[in-house]
């Protein structure tokens, strides 16, 4: 009777770890893209950097307002893939960087 409960707890822990890992990848992607944008890289290379660092299928949105650049990375995660038809979990990352060369 204890084994099924342990398996459910283990599965839940693995699902949470998969979501946390995807969240961290989104944050890293947002930071990397924000740094590139702050350096003055063009928009296509900034998005490419974000896509390379983000989980597969993530959306990278770059916006700038004067002295700051803001990057949002959003992804949908299926902790167990298509194996179990559980709902997706949305994870996001956000980073803001000051544009370099501005006083």
C-alpha positions as CSV (number, residue, x, y, z in Angstrom):
1,X,0.0,0.0,0.0
2,X,2.9,2.3,0.6
3,X,4.6,1.8,-2.8
4,X,1.8,3.4,-4.9
5,X,1.9,6.5,-2.6
6,X,5.6,6.8,-2.9
7,X,5.4,6.5,-6.7
8,X,2.8,9.3,-6.8
9,X,5.0,11.5,-4.6
10,X,8.1,10.7,-6.7
11,X,6.1,11.6,-9.9
12,X,4.9,14.9,-8.4
13,X,8.5,15.7,-7.3
14,X,9.8,15.0,-10.8
15,X,7.1,17.2,-12.4
16,X,7.9,20.1,-10.1
17,X,11.6,19.7,-10.9
18,X,10.9,19.8,-14.6
19,X,8.9,23.0,-14.2
20,X,11.6,24.6,-12.0
21,X,14.3,23.7,-14.6
22,X,12.3,25.2,-17.4
23,X,11.7,28.3,-15.3
24,X,15.4,28.7,-14.7
25,X,16.1,28.3,-18.4
26,X,13.6,31.1,-19.1
27,X,15.3,33.4,-16.6
28,X,18.7,32.6,-18.1
29,X,17.4,33.2,-21.6
30,X,15.9,36.5,-20.6
31,X,19.1,37.6,-18.9
32,X,21.3,36.6,-21.9
33,X,19.0,38.3,-24.4
34,X,18.8,41.5,-22.2
35,X,22.6,41.7,-22.0
36,X,22.9,41.4,-25.7
37,X,20.2,44.0,-26.3
38,X,21.9,46.3,-23.8
39,X,25.2,46.0,-25.7
40,X,23.4,47.2,-28.8
41,X,23.1,43.9,-30.7
42,X,20.4,43.9,-33.4
43,X,16.9,42.6,-32.6
44,X,17.2,39.3,-34.6
45,X,20.4,38.3,-32.8
46,X,18.9,39.2,-29.4
47,X,15.9,36.9,-30.1
48,X,18.2,34.2,-31.4
49,X,20.2,34.3,-28.2
50,X,17.0,34.1,-26.2
51,X,15.7,31.2,-28.3
52,X,19.0,29.2,-27.9
53,X,18.9,29.5,-24.1
54,X,15.2,29.0,-23.6
55,X,13.2,25.8,-23.5
56,X,11.9,24.5,-26.9
57,X,8.9,26.4,-28.2
58,X,9.5,29.4,-26.0
59,X,8.4,32.9,-27.0
60,X,10.9,35.8,-26.6
61,X,9.6,39.3,-26.5
62,X,12.1,42.3,-26.4
63,X,11.0,45.8,-25.7
64,X,13.0,48.9,-25.0
65,X,12.1,52.2,-23.4
66,X,14.8,54.9,-23.5
67,X,17.5,53.8,-21.1
68,X,16.3,50.2,-20.4
69,X,15.7,47.0,-22.3
70,X,13.3,44.4,-21.1
71,X,13.0,40.8,-22.2
72,X,10.2,38.4,-21.4
73,X,10.6,34.7,-22.2
74,X,7.5,32.5,-21.9
75,X,7.3,28.7,-22.4
76,X,4.7,25.9,-21.9
77,X,6.0,22.8,-20.1
78,X,4.6,19.3,-20.1
79,X,6.4,17.7,-17.2
80,X,5.6,14.1,-18.5
81,X,5.4,15.0,-22.2
82,X,2.7,13.4,-24.2
83,X,2.9,10.2,-22.0
84,X,0.3,11.5,-19.6
85,X,-2.1,14.0,-20.9
86,X,-1.8,16.5,-18.0
87,X,-2.2,20.2,-18.6
88,X,0.7,22.4,-19.6
89,X,2.4,24.6,-17.1
90,X,3.3,28.2,-18.1
91,X,6.7,29.4,-17.0
92,X,8.2,32.8,-17.6
93,X,11.4,34.7,-17.1
94,X,11.9,38.5,-17.2
95,X,15.1,40.6,-17.2
96,X,15.8,44.3,-17.4
97,X,19.1,45.8,-18.4
98,X,20.3,49.4,-18.8
99,X,21.4,50.3,-22.3
100,X,25.2,50.6,-22.4
101,X,26.7,53.8,-23.5
102,X,23.9,55.9,-21.9
103,X,24.9,58.5,-19.3
